[in-house]
Amino acid sequence: MERWLFGVLFAVFGLTPWPGQATAMPAGTVIGVSGSCTDHGRVLNRGDIVQIGDTLNVPAGGNLKLQMADRSVVSLAPDSIMTVTSYGVGGSGRDVRLSLTQGVLRANVTSVGGPSTFEVLTAAGTASLASESADWFVKAQPVAVQVGVLAGSIDLTSAATGQSVSIPAHWGTRLETGLDPVLPRIWAQKEFNAVTNLTGVEH
Amino acid sequence: MRNKATRHQNRRKGRFRCCSISSFLTLAIAGLSPTASNAYTAAGDRNFPANLILPQIAPTDALWVDFSTQPMTNGGQTLLTVNYSKLLTERLGIQIEEGIAWKPSGTRAQNFNMLLQDEVILDQSREFLFSVQVGHSFGASTSPPSPVTTPAVTFGKGLGDLPIGYWRPLAITGYAGYQAAEGARTDVFQAGMSVQYSIPYLLSKVGNIDLPPFLRGVTPVTEVLFTTPIGHAYGRIIDTTLLVAPGIGYSRGRGWELGISALIPTTKATGTGIGVIAQLVIQLDYLLPDSVVGRPVFRPTELP
């Protein structure tokens, strides 16, 4: 009887999501993949579900494209590592945090009702959505991060100094670890085309 | 097209000796001088702040207004100038300039100027850019009209790619042009340069230094503009001018930029006392990035 009661309690509490728990929650679906992209060692295929807490690894020569729960599309370039830290979407708005350890990410973020937070965290700083929707790139390098914005507006904030800049459409900038963000400048179309090519997926 | 600098010079001289060749030359120079043309220009991680007396070093989508006053031999001269710069392609742009001049002799419109400028070299990693331009001043504000055409070159070079530590925020810009006058007027050679130390660059590329918020956007700049007549003088006495303009530019990368400089004449033909110039730049490409005024008319193909 005691063993049975313990088993029931374990089952109930073991399956109940704890506040703040970020695992085993669907965040998106793989809609494009090339190369041996993995999720914690599991090779990803088209149609696979990506969960909150998953770390996605795109090898050299690979690409990965995800359709997220809020209909946003996130694409990863070769040699990229990204963790879905949180992906909350609901009637109360959106609260998203992606951690980009290395590589290039393109986020085509849709508009949602209610308050919206969509952040990409890197070692140097955080790039966050400053408009209702946006189409933007984040390139995480060992000692810096670059952000380019095709549409919408993005804020880039230094993790070390707290200083931030706002980047409008067609502009971009760079942030080196431990310093303020560089003042934004217009990106040439060829600069955007370069990162667009990197994050494109051959189906 | 003239530059701001030219305008300043012209105005001053005109006041001094309205009937002298110097005055005439000054006016011509003013028409050609680089106007505070500067909108925000960048090469790699280097943002060059707007110049106040030299021409802008590259075309942009921007609107800027200059206000200046300068003691002259015949009294003070105050100028209000409006510039609009529009990109046709990513590298090629046009600029128009018009303004009002208040002088002891009365208030009148400044010469209308146009400029075509092409950024022919942009080396992001070396923080270097080089542009060629041709400007035309219609000279309608003078009697008889005294149009001038000025082919010129401009450049900007940041020192951030050099291993020089806290000197890396330094940058220089330069300008050289030949003002070809129409009719019985003397041609003029113009040249100028600026030296600047960018605090935003220091904080974003060199070191994390705790500075008050205002200082974080300041760039101390000193500009120098030199003009001298060349060729036939047509019996007139033509003076060389040299204007020095130490000041600051302020920008936090939010779509506008403010600049203010002293105007220090070093020759009598340049001015008789210290003046001041202030400039507000509105970056249309930042504030209205998706509008027709904020983007080049002809753009390269965008990938999906």
Interface residues (C-beta under 8 A of the other chain):
Chain A: A151 A160 T161 Q163 V165 S166 P168 A169 H170 W171 T173 R174 L175 E176 G178 L179 D180 P181 V182 L183 P184 R185 I186 A188 Q189 K190 F192 N193 T196 N197 G200
Chain B: A42 D45 N47 E90 P200 Y201 L203 S204 K205 V206 G207 N208 R216 S251 R252 G253 R254 G255 D285 Y286 L287 P289 D290 R295 R299 P300 T301 E302 L303 P304
